[in-house]
Amino acid sequence: MADARADSESASEAEARDRFAEFERGVLQDNIILCDQKAGILLAFAAAMILVSLDGFAAPGLRKAETIALVARGAFVLSALGFLASCYFALATVVPRIRKGPDDHIFWESPVFKLPVEEYIARHRTMDVERERQNRLVYLHAMAGICSSKYRHFAAALRLGQLGFVALVLAEIAQAFS
């Protein structure tokens, strides 16, 4: 009887771990989606601001050799470069990540998915529960790495966009005084 209770507790603990792993997967997936959406918005904004910066640089009033006009043109260039670098990191944020385990059932390019459907189903049915859990945990670990990488790229894109915006404001102020 004590063995039965130990087994049921073990099964209960396994269910709790599975529920938590599913919760982790959901949180990571939500964070990845939100980061990609924010990066897409920043990408559109930064791309438009590159054009504004280049337009400011080419303004006829800034073609003089006066110091303030040169400062304004330099600030417009710095702004365009900041927004361009921001676009690069925003694109690096949304690019798909490929993380492949040795022979898992998660990664879409795994050899198991290249099998004929009947063989795939047969292989799936013979997979033991521990192997399934291991695949899920490897996948969660990969998702966490993807999420971390996306947020690092997004943070860089955001900071560079801020730099570009400050330079643009300074360029516009300098242009107003030239």
Helices and strands as residue ranges (DSSP letters): H 2-57, G 60-62, H 67-94, G 111-114, H 117-126, H 129-177
